[in-house]
């Protein structure tokens, strides 16, 4: 039961984080007034942190799926 709830929470967080990512016309940095790109290149600190958080939540989501699959197999 706990992993099912965790899966729902991680799914919602993952959707939110993916929607916050920069697309063709903007993203998190534009939302908070950082729309000007530096000539040095690269992404802003906020976007890099958003990327890291998204990867971690995605890995936790994947782990929940694996654990739920194993639990369902063991319980049957």
PyMOL Python script that loads the backbone (N, CA, C, O; Angstrom):
from pymol import cmd

cmd.read_pdbstr("""\
ATOM      1  N   UNK A   1       0.818  -1.201   0.000  1.00  0.00           N
ATOM      2  CA  UNK A   1       0.000   0.000   0.000  1.00  0.00           C
ATOM      3  C   UNK A   1       0.858   1.261   0.000  1.00  0.00           C
ATOM      4  O   UNK A   1       0.552   2.240  -0.680  1.00  0.00           O
ATOM      5  N   UNK A   2       1.938   1.215   0.776  1.00  0.00           N
ATOM      6  CA  UNK A   2       2.814   2.380   0.872  1.00  0.00           C
ATOM      7  C   UNK A   2       3.502   2.702  -0.438  1.00  0.00           C
ATOM      8  O   UNK A   2       3.672   3.868  -0.792  1.00  0.00           O
ATOM      9  N   UNK A   3       3.905   1.640  -1.169  1.00  0.00           N
ATOM     10  CA  UNK A   3       4.569   1.870  -2.446  1.00  0.00           C
ATOM     11  C   UNK A   3       3.593   2.403  -3.489  1.00  0.00           C
ATOM     12  O   UNK A   3       3.985   3.156  -4.381  1.00  0.00           O
ATOM     13  N   UNK A   4       2.327   2.015  -3.380  1.00  0.00           N
ATOM     14  CA  UNK A   4       1.321   2.542  -4.316  1.00  0.00           C
ATOM     15  C   UNK A   4       1.128   4.048  -4.114  1.00  0.00           C
ATOM     16  O   UNK A   4       1.020   4.808  -5.076  1.00  0.00           O
ATOM     17  N   UNK A   5       1.088   4.455  -2.866  1.00  0.00           N
ATOM     18  CA  UNK A   5       0.954   5.883  -2.564  1.00  0.00           C
ATOM     19  C   UNK A   5       2.203   6.630  -3.009  1.00  0.00           C
ATOM     20  O   UNK A   5       2.113   7.724  -3.568  1.00  0.00           O
ATOM     21  N   UNK A   6       3.370   6.038  -2.760  1.00  0.00           N
ATOM     22  CA  UNK A   6       4.624   6.663  -3.184  1.00  0.00           C
ATOM     23  C   UNK A   6       4.661   6.801  -4.699  1.00  0.00           C
ATOM     24  O   UNK A   6       5.135   7.810  -5.220  1.00  0.00           O
ATOM     25  N   UNK A   7       4.162   5.791  -5.410  1.00  0.00           N
ATOM     26  CA  UNK A   7       4.138   5.842  -6.865  1.00  0.00           C
ATOM     27  C   UNK A   7       3.253   6.979  -7.364  1.00  0.00           C
ATOM     28  O   UNK A   7       3.606   7.674  -8.317  1.00  0.00           O
ATOM     29  N   UNK A   8       2.114   7.166  -6.725  1.00  0.00           N
ATOM     30  CA  UNK A   8       1.213   8.259  -7.110  1.00  0.00           C
ATOM     31  C   UNK A   8       1.882   9.606  -6.855  1.00  0.00           C
ATOM     32  O   UNK A   8       1.822  10.500  -7.700  1.00  0.00           O
ATOM     33  N   UNK A   9       2.515   9.752  -5.700  1.00  0.00           N
ATOM     34  CA  UNK A   9       3.180  11.021  -5.363  1.00  0.00           C
ATOM     35  C   UNK A   9       4.327  11.295  -6.327  1.00  0.00           C
ATOM     36  O   UNK A   9       4.463  12.409  -6.834  1.00  0.00           O
ATOM     37  N   UNK A  10       5.159  10.272  -6.583  1.00  0.00           N
ATOM     38  CA  UNK A  10       6.281  10.460  -7.504  1.00  0.00           C
ATOM     39  C   UNK A  10       5.801  10.744  -8.922  1.00  0.00           C
ATOM     40  O   UNK A  10       6.435  11.513  -9.644  1.00  0.00           O
ATOM     41  N   UNK A  11       4.691  10.135  -9.331  1.00  0.00           N
ATOM     42  CA  UNK A  11       4.139  10.396 -10.668  1.00  0.00           C
ATOM     43  C   UNK A  11       3.702  11.846 -10.799  1.00  0.00           C
ATOM     44  O   UNK A  11       3.989  12.496 -11.804  1.00  0.00           O
ATOM     45  N   UNK A  12       3.008  12.354  -9.788  1.00  0.00           N
ATOM     46  CA  UNK A  12       2.568  13.750  -9.822  1.00  0.00           C
ATOM     47  C   UNK A  12       3.753  14.717  -9.811  1.00  0.00           C
ATOM     48  O   UNK A  12       3.765  15.708 -10.541  1.00  0.00           O
ATOM     49  N   UNK A  13       4.751  14.415  -8.972  1.00  0.00           N
ATOM     50  CA  UNK A  13       5.944  15.263  -8.927  1.00  0.00           C
ATOM     51  C   UNK A  13       6.686  15.241 -10.264  1.00  0.00           C
ATOM     52  O   UNK A  13       7.164  16.274 -10.734  1.00  0.00           O
ATOM     53  N   UNK A  14       6.777  14.065 -10.866  1.00  0.00           N
ATOM     54  CA  UNK A  14       7.475  13.941 -12.138  1.00  0.00           C
ATOM     55  C   UNK A  14       6.768  14.721 -13.234  1.00  0.00           C
ATOM     56  O   UNK A  14       7.416  15.374 -14.051  1.00  0.00           O
ATOM     57  N   UNK A  15       5.449  14.657 -13.254  1.00  0.00           N
ATOM     58  CA  UNK A  15       4.701  15.446 -14.241  1.00  0.00           C
ATOM     59  C   UNK A  15       4.952  16.931 -14.047  1.00  0.00           C
ATOM     60  O   UNK A  15       5.189  17.653 -15.015  1.00  0.00           O
ATOM     61  N   UNK A  16       4.903  17.392 -12.808  1.00  0.00           N
ATOM     62  CA  UNK A  16       5.135  18.805 -12.514  1.00  0.00           C
ATOM     63  C   UNK A  16       6.535  19.239 -12.932  1.00  0.00           C
ATOM     64  O   UNK A  16       6.715  20.294 -13.540  1.00  0.00           O
ATOM     65  N   UNK A  17       7.525  18.412 -12.597  1.00  0.00           N
ATOM     66  CA  UNK A  17       8.903  18.771 -12.926  1.00  0.00           C
ATOM     67  C   UNK A  17       9.147  18.788 -14.429  1.00  0.00           C
ATOM     68  O   UNK A  17       9.849  19.666 -14.930  1.00  0.00           O
ATOM     69  N   UNK A  18       8.581  17.836 -15.151  1.00  0.00           N
ATOM     70  CA  UNK A  18       8.759  17.808 -16.607  1.00  0.00           C
ATOM     71  C   UNK A  18       8.101  19.027 -17.245  1.00  0.00           C
ATOM     72  O   UNK A  18       8.644  19.609 -18.185  1.00  0.00           O
ATOM     73  N   UNK A  19       6.947  19.409 -16.741  1.00  0.00           N
ATOM     74  CA  UNK A  19       6.275  20.588 -17.290  1.00  0.00           C
ATOM     75  C   UNK A  19       7.036  21.880 -17.001  1.00  0.00           C
ATOM     76  O   UNK A  19       6.887  22.861 -17.729  1.00  0.00           O
ATOM     77  N   UNK A  20       7.838  21.888 -15.960  1.00  0.00           N
ATOM     78  CA  UNK A  20       8.611  23.076 -15.618  1.00  0.00           C
ATOM     79  C   UNK A  20       9.864  23.223 -16.474  1.00  0.00           C
ATOM     80  O   UNK A  20      10.457  24.301 -16.512  1.00  0.00           O
ATOM     81  N   UNK A  21      10.277  22.162 -17.160  1.00  0.00           N
ATOM     82  CA  UNK A  21      11.492  22.220 -17.962  1.00  0.00           C
ATOM     83  C   UNK A  21      11.347  23.172 -19.147  1.00  0.00           C
ATOM     84  O   UNK A  21      10.248  23.464 -19.616  1.00  0.00           O
ATOM     85  N   UNK A  22      12.472  23.626 -19.593  1.00  0.00           N
ATOM     86  CA  UNK A  22      12.513  24.575 -20.694  1.00  0.00           C
ATOM     87  C   UNK A  22      12.189  23.876 -22.003  1.00  0.00           C
ATOM     88  O   UNK A  22      12.791  22.861 -22.356  1.00  0.00           O
ATOM     89  N   UNK A  23      11.237  24.434 -22.703  1.00  0.00           N
ATOM     90  CA  UNK A  23      10.906  23.932 -24.024  1.00  0.00           C
ATOM     91  C   UNK A  23      11.500  24.852 -25.064  1.00  0.00           C
ATOM     92  O   UNK A  23      12.573  25.417 -24.848  1.00  0.00           O
ATOM     93  N   UNK A  24      10.830  25.013 -26.183  1.00  0.00           N
ATOM     94  CA  UNK A  24      11.330  25.909 -27.228  1.00  0.00           C
ATOM     95  C   UNK A  24      11.243  27.364 -26.803  1.00  0.00           C
ATOM     96  O   UNK A  24      12.086  28.172 -27.193  1.00  0.00           O
ATOM     97  N   UNK A  25      10.238  27.713 -26.012  1.00  0.00           N
ATOM     98  CA  UNK A  25      10.015  29.112 -25.736  1.00  0.00           C
ATOM     99  C   UNK A  25      10.261  29.552 -24.321  1.00  0.00           C
ATOM    100  O   UNK A  25       9.918  30.687 -23.989  1.00  0.00           O
ATOM    101  N   UNK A  26      10.829  28.741 -23.467  1.00  0.00           N
ATOM    102  CA  UNK A  26      11.071  29.182 -22.109  1.00  0.00           C
ATOM    103  C   UNK A  26      10.993  28.036 -21.136  1.00  0.00           C
ATOM    104  O   UNK A  26      10.941  26.872 -21.534  1.00  0.00           O
ATOM    105  N   UNK A  27      10.984  28.355 -19.889  1.00  0.00           N
ATOM    106  CA  UNK A  27      10.932  27.333 -18.852  1.00  0.00           C
ATOM    107  C   UNK A  27      11.026  27.979 -17.494  1.00  0.00           C
ATOM    108  O   UNK A  27      10.512  29.075 -17.273  1.00  0.00           O
ATOM    109  N   UNK A  28      11.673  27.302 -16.602  1.00  0.00           N
ATOM    110  CA  UNK A  28      11.770  27.766 -15.225  1.00  0.00           C
ATOM    111  C   UNK A  28      12.506  29.097 -15.134  1.00  0.00           C
ATOM    112  O   UNK A  28      12.100  29.981 -14.380  1.00  0.00           O
ATOM    113  N   UNK A  29      13.573  29.242 -15.888  1.00  0.00           N
ATOM    114  CA  UNK A  29      14.334  30.492 -15.792  1.00  0.00           C
ATOM    115  C   UNK A  29      13.528  31.682 -16.309  1.00  0.00           C
ATOM    116  O   UNK A  29      13.637  32.781 -15.765  1.00  0.00           O
ATOM    117  N   UNK A  30      12.729  31.480 -17.343  1.00  0.00           N
ATOM    118  CA  UNK A  30      11.890  32.571 -17.851  1.00  0.00           C
ATOM    119  C   UNK A  30      10.763  32.902 -16.887  1.00  0.00           C
ATOM    120  O   UNK A  30      10.336  34.052 -16.789  1.00  0.00           O
ATOM    121  N   UNK A  31      10.286  31.890 -16.176  1.00  0.00           N
ATOM    122  CA  UNK A  31       9.189  32.092 -15.242  1.00  0.00           C
ATOM    123  C   UNK A  31       9.596  33.039 -14.116  1.00  0.00           C
ATOM    124  O   UNK A  31       8.777  33.814 -13.623  1.00  0.00           O
ATOM    125  N   UNK A  32      10.859  32.973 -13.714  1.00  0.00           N
ATOM    126  CA  UNK A  32      11.327  33.783 -12.602  1.00  0.00           C
ATOM    127  C   UNK A  32      12.186  34.957 -13.039  1.00  0.00           C
ATOM    128  O   UNK A  32      12.961  35.488 -12.243  1.00  0.00           O
ATOM    129  N   UNK A  33      12.057  35.365 -14.289  1.00  0.00           N
ATOM    130  CA  UNK A  33      12.716  36.574 -14.749  1.00  0.00           C
ATOM    131  C   UNK A  33      14.125  36.402 -15.261  1.00  0.00           C
ATOM    132  O   UNK A  33      14.828  37.395 -15.449  1.00  0.00           O
ATOM    133  N   UNK A  34      14.556  35.203 -15.489  1.00  0.00           N
ATOM    134  CA  UNK A  34      15.913  34.992 -15.987  1.00  0.00           C
ATOM    135  C   UNK A  34      15.939  34.682 -17.457  1.00  0.00           C
ATOM    136  O   UNK A  34      16.706  33.824 -17.892  1.00  0.00           O
ATOM    137  N   UNK A  35      15.128  35.351 -18.232  1.00  0.00           N
ATOM    138  CA  UNK A  35      14.987  35.050 -19.644  1.00  0.00           C
ATOM    139  C   UNK A  35      16.187  35.395 -20.501  1.00  0.00           C
ATOM    140  O   UNK A  35      16.294  34.914 -21.629  1.00  0.00           O
ATOM    141  N   UNK A  36      17.093  36.218 -19.994  1.00  0.00           N
ATOM    142  CA  UNK A  36      18.255  36.595 -20.788  1.00  0.00           C
ATOM    143  C   UNK A  36      19.317  35.517 -20.671  1.00  0.00           C
ATOM    144  O   UNK A  36      19.713  35.138 -19.569  1.00  0.00           O
ATOM    145  N   UNK A  37      19.771  35.029 -21.808  1.00  0.00           N
ATOM    146  CA  UNK A  37      20.801  34.001 -21.817  1.00  0.00           C
ATOM    147  C   UNK A  37      22.163  34.659 -21.785  1.00  0.00           C
ATOM    148  O   UNK A  37      22.377  35.699 -22.408  1.00  0.00           O
ATOM    149  N   UNK A  38      23.077  34.049 -21.060  1.00  0.00           N
ATOM    150  CA  UNK A  38      24.427  34.599 -21.047  1.00  0.00           C
ATOM    151  C   UNK A  38      25.163  34.141 -22.298  1.00  0.00           C
ATOM    152  O   UNK A  38      24.844  33.102 -22.875  1.00  0.00           O
ATOM    153  N   UNK A  39      26.139  34.919 -22.705  1.00  0.00           N
ATOM    154  CA  UNK A  39      26.890  34.575 -23.906  1.00  0.00           C
ATOM    155  C   UNK A  39      27.880  33.463 -23.646  1.00  0.00           C
ATOM    156  O   UNK A  39      28.439  32.903 -24.589  1.00  0.00           O
ATOM    157  N   UNK A  40      28.112  33.127 -22.378  1.00  0.00           N
ATOM    158  CA  UNK A  40      29.037  32.059 -22.029  1.00  0.00           C
ATOM    159  C   UNK A  40      28.463  30.712 -22.441  1.00  0.00           C
ATOM    160  O   UNK A  40      29.209  29.799 -22.793  1.00  0.00           O
ATOM    161  N   UNK A  41      27.163  30.587 -22.399  1.00  0.00           N
ATOM    162  CA  UNK A  41      26.509  29.338 -22.769  1.00  0.00           C
ATOM    163  C   UNK A  41      26.199  28.515 -21.535  1.00  0.00           C
ATOM    164  O   UNK A  41      26.540  28.893 -20.414  1.00  0.00           O
ATOM    165  N   UNK A  42      25.552  27.397 -21.757  1.00  0.00           N
ATOM    166  CA  UNK A  42      25.164  26.558 -20.644  1.00  0.00           C
ATOM    167  C   UNK A  42      23.835  26.971 -20.079  1.00  0.00           C
ATOM    168  O   UNK A  42      23.244  27.967 -20.497  1.00  0.00           O
ATOM    169  N   UNK A  43      23.374  26.206 -19.135  1.00  0.00           N
ATOM    170  CA  UNK A  43      22.082  26.503 -18.535  1.00  0.00           C
ATOM    171  C   UNK A  43      22.288  27.127 -17.165  1.00  0.00           C
ATOM    172  O   UNK A  43      23.376  27.067 -16.592  1.00  0.00           O
ATOM    173  N   UNK A  44      21.238  27.718 -16.660  1.00  0.00           N
ATOM    174  CA  UNK A  44      21.330  28.385 -15.372  1.00  0.00           C
ATOM    175  C   UNK A  44      21.387  27.349 -14.248  1.00  0.00           C
ATOM    176  O   UNK A  44      21.117  26.167 -14.455  1.00  0.00           O
ATOM    177  N   UNK A  45      21.738  27.814 -13.084  1.00  0.00           N
ATOM    178  CA  UNK A  45      21.834  26.940 -11.915  1.00  0.00           C
ATOM    179  C   UNK A  45      20.472  26.340 -11.600  1.00  0.00           C
ATOM    180  O   UNK A  45      20.371  25.168 -11.238  1.00  0.00           O
ATOM    181  N   UNK A  46      19.429  27.143 -11.739  1.00  0.00           N
ATOM    182  CA  UNK A  46      18.080  26.643 -11.445  1.00  0.00           C
ATOM    183  C   UNK A  46      17.698  25.520 -12.397  1.00  0.00           C
ATOM    184  O   UNK A  46      17.084  24.540 -11.975  1.00  0.00           O
ATOM    185  N   UNK A  47      18.046  25.641 -13.662  1.00  0.00           N
ATOM    186  CA  UNK A  47      17.713  24.594 -14.621  1.00  0.00           C
ATOM    187  C   UNK A  47      18.526  23.336 -14.377  1.00  0.00           C
ATOM    188  O   UNK A  47      18.012  22.227 -14.526  1.00  0.00           O
ATOM    189  N   UNK A  48      19.793  23.494 -14.002  1.00  0.00           N
ATOM    190  CA  UNK A  48      20.612  22.310 -13.688  1.00  0.00           C
ATOM    191  C   UNK A  48      20.083  21.599 -12.452  1.00  0.00           C
ATOM    192  O   UNK A  48      20.029  20.370 -12.413  1.00  0.00           O
ATOM    193  N   UNK A  49      19.692  22.370 -11.441  1.00  0.00           N
ATOM    194  CA  UNK A  49      19.108  21.747 -10.251  1.00  0.00           C
ATOM    195  C   UNK A  49      17.781  21.080 -10.574  1.00  0.00           C
ATOM    196  O   UNK A  49      17.481  20.009 -10.046  1.00  0.00           O
ATOM    197  N   UNK A  50      16.981  21.704 -11.440  1.00  0.00           N
ATOM    198  CA  UNK A  50      15.726  21.104 -11.863  1.00  0.00           C
ATOM    199  C   UNK A  50      15.987  19.787 -12.592  1.00  0.00           C
ATOM    200  O   UNK A  50      15.256  18.814 -12.404  1.00  0.00           O
ATOM    201  N   UNK A  51      17.021  19.757 -13.413  1.00  0.00           N
ATOM    202  CA  UNK A  51      17.389  18.519 -14.102  1.00  0.00           C
ATOM    203  C   UNK A  51      17.763  17.430 -13.102  1.00  0.00           C
ATOM    204  O   UNK A  51      17.325  16.286 -13.224  1.00  0.00           O
ATOM    205  N   UNK A  52      18.570  17.791 -12.121  1.00  0.00           N
ATOM    206  CA  UNK A  52      19.004  16.812 -11.109  1.00  0.00           C
ATOM    207  C   UNK A  52      17.821  16.279 -10.316  1.00  0.00           C
ATOM    208  O   UNK A  52      17.711  15.073 -10.091  1.00  0.00           O
ATOM    209  N   UNK A  53      16.939  17.172  -9.893  1.00  0.00           N
ATOM    210  CA  UNK A  53      15.770  16.750  -9.117  1.00  0.00           C
ATOM    211  C   UNK A  53      14.874  15.848  -9.957  1.00  0.00           C
ATOM    212  O   UNK A  53      14.334  14.864  -9.451  1.00  0.00           O
ATOM    213  N   UNK A  54      14.714  16.177 -11.236  1.00  0.00           N
ATOM    214  CA  UNK A  54      13.879  15.367 -12.117  1.00  0.00           C
ATOM    215  C   UNK A  54      14.459  13.976 -12.283  1.00  0.00           C
ATOM    216  O   UNK A  54      13.715  12.995 -12.284  1.00  0.00           O
ATOM    217  N   UNK A  55      15.767  13.871 -12.422  1.00  0.00           N
ATOM    218  CA  UNK A  55      16.407  12.555 -12.557  1.00  0.00           C
ATOM    219  C   UNK A  55      16.222  11.736 -11.288  1.00  0.00           C
ATOM    220  O   UNK A  55      15.921  10.545 -11.360  1.00  0.00           O
ATOM    221  N   UNK A  56      16.398  12.357 -10.130  1.00  0.00           N
ATOM    222  CA  UNK A  56      16.241  11.630  -8.859  1.00  0.00           C
ATOM    223  C   UNK A  56      14.805  11.145  -8.686  1.00  0.00           C
ATOM    224  O   UNK A  56      14.582   9.993  -8.314  1.00  0.00           O
ATOM    225  N   UNK A  57      13.832  12.011  -8.951  1.00  0.00           N
ATOM    226  CA  UNK A  57      12.422  11.619  -8.826  1.00  0.00           C
ATOM    227  C   UNK A  57      12.091  10.524  -9.837  1.00  0.00           C
ATOM    228  O   UNK A  57      11.339   9.600  -9.526  1.00  0.00           O
ATOM    229  N   UNK A  58      12.649  10.621 -11.048  1.00  0.00           N
ATOM    230  CA  UNK A  58      12.435   9.588 -12.054  1.00  0.00           C
ATOM    231  C   UNK A  58      12.996   8.243 -11.622  1.00  0.00           C
ATOM    232  O   UNK A  58      12.368   7.209 -11.847  1.00  0.00           O
ATOM    233  N   UNK A  59      14.171   8.246 -11.003  1.00  0.00           N
ATOM    234  CA  UNK A  59      14.756   6.996 -10.508  1.00  0.00           C
ATOM    235  C   UNK A  59      13.937   6.413  -9.359  1.00  0.00           C
ATOM    236  O   UNK A  59      13.756   5.199  -9.273  1.00  0.00           O
ATOM    237  N   UNK A  60      13.442   7.285  -8.477  1.00  0.00           N
ATOM    238  CA  UNK A  60      12.588   6.801  -7.385  1.00  0.00           C
ATOM    239  C   UNK A  60      11.277   6.237  -7.930  1.00  0.00           C
ATOM    240  O   UNK A  60      10.775   5.232  -7.426  1.00  0.00           O
ATOM    241  N   UNK A  61      10.725   6.880  -8.954  1.00  0.00           N
ATOM    242  CA  UNK A  61       9.502   6.389  -9.609  1.00  0.00           C
ATOM    243  C   UNK A  61       9.749   5.013 -10.201  1.00  0.00           C
ATOM    244  O   UNK A  61       8.940   4.102 -10.030  1.00  0.00           O
ATOM    245  N   UNK A  62      10.873   4.864 -10.901  1.00  0.00           N
ATOM    246  CA  UNK A  62      11.232   3.586 -11.512  1.00  0.00           C
ATOM    247  C   UNK A  62      11.425   2.505 -10.446  1.00  0.00           C
ATOM    248  O   UNK A  62      10.988   1.369 -10.631  1.00  0.00           O
ATOM    249  N   UNK A  63      12.077   2.853  -9.332  1.00  0.00           N
ATOM    250  CA  UNK A  63      12.283   1.896  -8.234  1.00  0.00           C
ATOM    251  C   UNK A  63      10.945   1.454  -7.639  1.00  0.00           C
ATOM    252  O   UNK A  63      10.774   0.281  -7.307  1.00  0.00           O
ATOM    253  N   UNK A  64      10.004   2.374  -7.502  1.00  0.00           N
ATOM    254  CA  UNK A  64       8.672   2.012  -6.985  1.00  0.00           C
ATOM    255  C   UNK A  64       7.975   1.035  -7.917  1.00  0.00           C
ATOM    256  O   UNK A  64       7.316   0.102  -7.457  1.00  0.00           O
ATOM    257  N   UNK A  65       8.114   1.239  -9.228  1.00  0.00           N
ATOM    258  CA  UNK A  65       7.499   0.336 -10.199  1.00  0.00           C
ATOM    259  C   UNK A  65       8.098  -1.063 -10.050  1.00  0.00           C
ATOM    260  O   UNK A  65       7.370  -2.056 -10.051  1.00  0.00           O
ATOM    261  N   UNK A  66       9.423  -1.141  -9.922  1.00  0.00           N
ATOM    262  CA  UNK A  66      10.095  -2.432  -9.789  1.00  0.00           C
ATOM    263  C   UNK A  66       9.667  -3.133  -8.506  1.00  0.00           C
ATOM    264  O   UNK A  66       9.348  -4.322  -8.519  1.00  0.00           O
ATOM    265  N   UNK A  67       9.660  -2.394  -7.396  1.00  0.00           N
ATOM    266  CA  UNK A  67       9.267  -2.985  -6.116  1.00  0.00           C
ATOM    267  C   UNK A  67       7.814  -3.454  -6.145  1.00  0.00           C
ATOM    268  O   UNK A  67       7.507  -4.537  -5.646  1.00  0.00           O
ATOM    269  N   UNK A  68       6.919  -2.656  -6.724  1.00  0.00           N
ATOM    270  CA  UNK A  68       5.520  -3.065  -6.817  1.00  0.00           C
ATOM    271  C   UNK A  68       5.366  -4.310  -7.679  1.00  0.00           C
ATOM    272  O   UNK A  68       4.554  -5.183  -7.372  1.00  0.00           O
ATOM    273  N   UNK A  69       6.143  -4.398  -8.759  1.00  0.00           N
ATOM    274  CA  UNK A  69       6.101  -5.592  -9.603  1.00  0.00           C
ATOM    275  C   UNK A  69       6.573  -6.820  -8.861  1.00  0.00           C
ATOM    276  O   UNK A  69       5.964  -7.884  -8.973  1.00  0.00           O
ATOM    277  N   UNK A  70       7.655  -6.690  -8.099  1.00  0.00           N
ATOM    278  CA  UNK A  70       8.157  -7.827  -7.315  1.00  0.00           C
ATOM    279  C   UNK A  70       7.156  -8.226  -6.243  1.00  0.00           C
ATOM    280  O   UNK A  70       6.916  -9.415  -6.036  1.00  0.00           O
ATOM    281  N   UNK A  71       6.565  -7.242  -5.554  1.00  0.00           N
ATOM    282  CA  UNK A  71       5.580  -7.550  -4.519  1.00  0.00           C
ATOM    283  C   UNK A  71       4.355  -8.251  -5.093  1.00  0.00           C
ATOM    284  O   UNK A  71       3.814  -9.169  -4.477  1.00  0.00           O
ATOM    285  N   UNK A  72       3.918  -7.816  -6.273  1.00  0.00           N
ATOM    286  CA  UNK A  72       2.756  -8.472  -6.897  1.00  0.00           C
ATOM    287  C   UNK A  72       3.090  -9.901  -7.303  1.00  0.00           C
ATOM    288  O   UNK A  72       2.248 -10.792  -7.190  1.00  0.00           O
ATOM    289  N   UNK A  73       4.307 -10.124  -7.771  1.00  0.00           N
ATOM    290  CA  UNK A  73       4.708 -11.465  -8.174  1.00  0.00           C
ATOM    291  C   UNK A  73       4.820 -12.384  -6.966  1.00  0.00           C
ATOM    292  O   UNK A  73       4.414 -13.544  -7.031  1.00  0.00           O
ATOM    293  N   UNK A  74       5.369 -11.874  -5.861  1.00  0.00           N
ATOM    294  CA  UNK A  74       5.546 -12.677  -4.645  1.00  0.00           C
ATOM    295  C   UNK A  74       4.197 -12.985  -4.005  1.00  0.00           C
ATOM    296  O   UNK A  74       3.996 -14.089  -3.500  1.00  0.00           O
ATOM    297  N   UNK A  75       3.272 -12.031  -4.019  1.00  0.00           N
ATOM    298  CA  UNK A  75       1.978 -12.211  -3.357  1.00  0.00           C
ATOM    299  C   UNK A  75       1.049 -13.148  -4.111  1.00  0.00           C
ATOM    300  O   UNK A  75       0.103 -13.671  -3.521  1.00  0.00           O
ATOM    301  N   UNK A  76       1.287 -13.376  -5.386  1.00  0.00           N
ATOM    302  CA  UNK A  76       0.399 -14.277  -6.167  1.00  0.00           C
ATOM    303  C   UNK A  76       0.832 -15.676  -6.078  1.00  0.00           C
ATOM    304  O   UNK A  76       0.204 -16.555  -6.669  1.00  0.00           O
TER     305      UNK A  76
END
""", "prot")
cmd.dss("prot")
cmd.show_as("cartoon", "prot")
cmd.util.cbc("prot")
cmd.orient("prot")
